[in-house]
Amino acid sequence: MSNRLQGKVALVTAAGQGIGRAIAEAFANEGGKVIATDVAEDKVRDLAAAKRIKLDVRTQDNVDAVAKTVGNEFGALDILVNCAGYVHNGSILECGDRDWDFSFDLNVKSMHRTIKAFLPGMLEKKSGSIVNISSAVSSIRGVPNRYVYGATKAAVIGLTKAIAADFIKQGIRCNAICPGTIESPSLEERIATLSKQTGRSLQDVQQSFIDRQPMGRLGTAQEVAALAVFLASDEASYITGQPHLVDGGMAL
């Protein structure tokens, strides 16, 4: 532990598993005061965090209530990490209005809600780092059967750049992390679903995900978390408004 986030207050959404959990753990290991949130409160109970709390990022009232609670207990955030997301499988022909609306609500509008709730406190202290989880599958690269997912993650990059541009002179930095294919419970669920839908073996489906990574392996949540620590820390004080790939060469 090098205490790169010593004394900093960080809130992480979707901290119950996968990338969100790895980021929450990495922040705590670096001395940060971590507020670990998830819509499934039981998933964060065993996390070593300053506070564990239920947060439904799709509900504005809940976001506002959590922001008030956190503000009263910890003051303004130093770091906000937006990890909540959903991967829809299919082309435009498999994407109904409900799929579109749900994907944009969870993947994009949730970030609008949390940033709008926590940004005023950051502005008061003239300091803050916001890290949004986007994807290599976005405006950076298109892949088959990720129609609305790619559209939402492209929107996250646009949102990130807009926040960075609006508040760059007020001490706020906002960056996006764009992972490739990462080992996670979410990926395991997608592999299982695709296996059932296609009749292919789990091993065959998993290998198809591995094969699209030029490095020949899946990434780990900890590798994404290492980048999040850097972007959240003062080491990245001259970096804002950028999508940062951690993708094993997927976007080459």
Phi, psi and omega in degrees: 000128181249002176058040180292341179243023183307126176081355181273139178262123184232135172248132181239126175272157181052045184276004185286334182201171173060222184298318180300317180294317180298322179293315179301317180294318180294319178297316179297320179294337179264014174091004180284152171271105190262129170257105184268118183238152176197152177293332175260095188301329182295337182286344181251003184298328184265005179282140174281097185219158177292330178205141176239130189209147176283134178215119173261103185289354177269001182239113184299319181299320179292318178300314181295321180294318178295319178300320179293316179298313180296318180298319180293326185270323187240348188083197182292145175290149167266329186221135172234125178242120180260105184248344186299136180189170183216139180252108175274139180255124176142163176273187178301331182287340177257008183252105176275175180300322180292322177297316180298309184295318180295316182298315180290326179294314183282319187276333186238305185295332176301322179291321174303317182294310185290319180296317180297328181283322187260341181298320181305320178295320177297320181295325179297322180268358177059037181198140176171146176237123178249129179238118180253135178272112175257225180194156169297331176275096189193223170285351181277317181208142172257140175229157182300145173063030175230041187303294185284329176300311179298323178295319180293320183287333171293321178297324178298320178296318177296317177300316181300313180295323180294316178298316181299316182292321183291328190237018183297328181272003181244020173085010182257131172248143178219121181229161177241142172255133184241088181287156167274219181274118188244136174299125182193162174302325178298316178295319179301320178294319180293321178296316180296318180295314180295325178298316179294320183290326186257344184079006178278156179289158177301320181295321181293317179295316179300319181296328179294327176288320179295321185295336180277359176260114181304333178287348177080019176206165174278154174278168177248154178299328180293328178292324175291318181298325179298321177290322178298319178301314180299311183294329179283336187275170178290346177297334181259027187296345180252017184238124177203153174075019188243144168274127183247115182280136167224083199223010179061026179085010183301326184268006179295000000 
